[in-house]
């Protein structure tokens, strides 16, 4: 009986994750198999690591609001200038 409850909680979390990761017509499902005797906290941690590794959370946050192309270019130029500044700073060392 205890295993059924764990599976229910696990599927409940995944159902909510699927709704969180849903974009207009694109649905990405990520599954984590719950190991025998594994606490749900550890499974959630593995799920979070996989989400982070695959860049799902970053994509969701980026697509939450519309960003104008000119704003994207401005941010890209700012990041490039910063990384160039770091590159020149550490080349001198």
PyMOL commands that set and color helices and strands:
alter all, ss='L'
color gray80, all
select helices_A, chain A and resi 2-20+40-54+56-62+69-91
alter helices_A, ss='H'
color red, helices_A
deselect
rebuild
show_as cartoon
